[in-house]
Amino acid sequence: MGWFLYMDQRMQAATKQSKVPSGANGETAGSVPALDRSLDLLETLSVEPFGLTLSQLSEKLSAPKNSVFRITQTLLSRGYVARDESTLAFRLSSKLLKLAPPQWGGVSLPAASREAMNWLRDETGETVQLGVLSEYEGVIIDQVEGNQSLRIVVDLGIRFALHDNAPGKLLLAYMTPEQQSLALSEIKLTATTSRTITTKTELRKECERIIGTGYSTDYAEADDGVHCIAAPIFDTDEQVVGTLWISGPAKRMPKSTFRELGEKVSTTGQRISRLIQEMA
C-alpha cells in the first residue's frame, strides 16, 4: 500500500503518555532500578511514533541524561531501538514484535498466515501485509512482496492510523463499542487526502459498513492514487487478532474491482482464522 511508504511523515503522535511506577524515586518495592528505568523508556517510546531525543527521554522519565544514555546505547546495541540520523530521535525497532507474538500451538500469527498470504499474493499480484492493533494505531508485523514491477515494500514495525486506510478502519470497526468509543476519543481524524474520513459520525458509518461486508477498503484515503483492501483474522474466541490486506496503484486496483478483491482477501482471512482455531 503506497501510503505506508510515507507513513513516517504522516503518523499522528499518540496522546497517551506512559506512567512511571510510583514509589520512592519512581520505583516499586523490590524492583531493579536499572531494569525499571529501561522498561519505562521502552513504554514511553511505544507511544511516540516519531521517537524522542535523549533530552526528551530524560525529561519524560525524570532521569539523568547519562543514565538514559547508557540505557539507549545498550538497547541500540541489542537492536531493540533505532536512532534517526537526522533528528537523533530514538524509536522502537521491529525486534520487539518478535518477542511475544500471539501463538497457537507454538505457531505465531505471521507463521500461521504465511501460506495463505503467499496464495493471496499469487492471486492478485499485489503485496500482502499483516498487521495488529497497538494502542490507538496499527503496526505492520509481516509482508509478502507482490510480483509486479512496481510494488509496495515497507519496513516491519511501521505504524498506521485507524481512520484513513483499510487495515486501520477494519481494526477500529471490530472493536467492542466501548473500545471503539475510547479510540475515537483519542485519535485525531486528520485528512491526508481529499477522501479521508474526518468526522466521527462518518467513521462510525464506515465501521458499520465494514462489519456488514466483512472487509474494508481504502479509496485513496491515505494517499492519492493508492487503494487497498483489508480483512479480519479471528482467534479461537472469535476476536480479531489481526488484519491482512493488499494494496496497489489505483489504475491496477480500480474501485470496480473492490468487491472481487474483497472476497479474495476475506477468503484468505478466513483460511488463516480456521488454521488458528485448528491449532489451538
N, C-alpha and C positions, 0 to 999 in steps of 0.2 A: 504494500500500500504506500503510494508515493509520499503521503504526508508524514510518514514516520521518518523519512529522510531529514525532515526539518523539525522534528518534534522537540529537539533540544532548544530551539529558539522559541517555541510556542508553548512550552509547558507552563501550566498555571501553578504558581507556588502554593503549596498546601498551607492551610491556615492553622492546622492543629500543631501545637508545639509539644515535644516530648517532655515528660515530667522527670525531674531529678528526684531520686529517693529521699525521703525525709529522714531526719535524724541529725545527730551531731556531724558537722562537716559534710552534710548531704549524703551520709552513708547509713545503711541499715545495720542493725546489730548482727555481728558475726560475719559481716561481708569482707571481701578482699578489696581494699580501696582502689588499687590499680585496675582490677577487673571491673569493678563498679563503674569507674570512670570511662573505661573502654566501651562498655555496653551503653552507657549514656551517650557517648559520642556516636555510636552506630545508630541508636534510636533517633538521635537528633538528625542525622543525615538522611534517615529513611523518609522523612517528610520534607526534605529540601531537594527537589529535583534538579535545581541549578547548582547545588553544592554550597559549601561555605568555606571561607578562607580560614587560615589559622587564627587570625584575630577574632573573627566572628564566632568560631567554635569556642575560643577561650571565653568570650563574653557570655555566650549562651549557656555554657557549662559552669560558669563562675569558677574557672580553673586557671592556674598559671599557664602562660604560653609555653614555657619549657616543658611542662608536664604534658600538655596537649600535643606538642611537637613530637615527643618521644612515642606517644601512642600512635599518632598518624604515621610515623616512619615505620613502626612495626607492622601496622595494617597495610601500608603500601608494599612493604617487602613480602608480605604473605598474600598479596593480591586481593584483599578484601575491600580496599578503597583505591580510587584512581585520582589523579590530580590534573586539572586542566592547565595546560602550559601557558595559556594566555591570561586567564583570570586567577590562576593559582588556587582555585577552589577545589576542595576535596568533595568527592561524591562516592556513593556506594558502587561497587563493581557487581557484575553478574555472578561472581563466585558465590555470594551468599545464597543465591537461588538454588544452588546445588546441595546445600547442607541438609535441608529438611523439606523436600518437596512432598506433596501428597503421594502416598503409596498404597497400593492394593496388592496383597500377596507379594510384597517386596518389590513391586514394579512401580516406578514413578509415572507421573502424568505424561511427561514427554516420551518415555519409553512405550507406554501403553498407546500413545497416539501416533507414533511414527509410521507404522504400516498404513494406517488409514490416511494420514497426511500425504504420504507418497502417492497413494491411489488418487486423491483429490488433485494433486499437482499434475499427474498424468492425464486426468480427465479434463482439466481446464487449461493447463499450460502455465498457470499463474503461481506465484509464490504463496505458500500456505504458512500461516503463522499461528502460534499458540500463545494465549495469554491468560493471566489470572488477575483477580482483584487484589489490590494492595492499598489499604486505607480508602481514599476517595479518588484513586486513579487505577488504571490497569497497568500491567507490566508484561512485556514480551519475554517468554521463557524458552521458546524454541521456534525454529522455522525450517521449512524445506524450500529451497530456491526453485523458482519457476524455470521452465526450459525455453522461454522467449529470449531473444537477443537483448531486449530492453526489459529488465525485471527488477523487482524490489529486493534489496538486501539490507538488513539492519543489524545493529549490534544488539545482542541479547541484553536484557535489563532495561531497555528503553521504556519509559513510561508514557501513557497516553491518557487523555481526558475522557470523561464519561458522557459528554454531551455532543461532540462533533464528529464522531466516527462510528462505524458499525460495531466493532467489538466493545467499545466503551458503552454505547447505548444499550447493547444487549446485557452487559453485566449489571447496568442500572435497572433495566426492565425486570430482571429476575430476582431482584432483592425483595425482601419482605416489605410490606407497606411502611413499617416503622423504619427499617434501614434506608429505604428509598427517600422518605421524608427527611431523614437526618442528612443523607448525602446531598439532597437538593438544597438544604440549608447551608451546606459547607462549600460546595463548588461554585465557581464563577462561570456563568454562561457567556463567555467571551466569543465574539464572532471571528472566525478565521477566514471565512469566505461569505459571499452574499447569501448562501444557502444554509449557513449554520443556524441551528435552533438556539434562540436566545431568550425564550420565556419558559417558565416552569410549566405553565398550562400546556403549551405546545409540546414540551418534552414529555409530560405525563401522557398525552395522547399518543405520542410516538411509542412510548413504552407499552401501552395497551395494544397498539398495532403489532408490535414485535411479538408479544405473547400470543396474539391471535394467529400469526403466520408461522411462528417458530423460528424465524431468522430475522436478522437486522441488516439494513442496507445503509450505505453512505453514498449519497448522490452529490459528490463534490462538495461535501460539507466541511471537510478539513483542509482540502487543497483543491483548487480549480483544476479540472481535467482528470481527477483521480477518483475512482469508485471502488467500493469494497463491500463484501457480504460476509456476515458472521453468523454462527450458530452456537448453541449451548452444548456443554458437556456435563452430564449429570453423574453424581456419585451414587453410592448404594442407598442413600436416604432421599434420592430424587432432588438433591440440592445441586445447584450449578457450581461445579468445582473449577470450571474454566471455560474458555471460548476459543474457537478456531475460526479463521477467516481467510478469504482470498482477496487480493487487491490488484488493480491494474489500471492502465490508462483508460479513460472514458471511451475512446474510439474502439478499444478492444473489448470493453465491457459496457456497452450502452445500456440504458435503462430498460430497453426491450428484452434484455437477456436476464434481468434480475430474478424473475420467477424461476426460470430453468436452472440458473446457477444456484439460487437459494435452496432449491430442492436437493441439489447435489451436496451443498455444504451441510444442510440439515441431515442428510443421509449419513454423511461422514461423522458428524457429531453423535448420531445415534449408534453407529458402529462402535465408536470409542466408549460410549456410555455402557453398551452391552458388555463389552470386554471388561470394563472396570467391575461391573456387577458380577461377572463370572469369576473374576479373580479374587473377589472379596471373601 
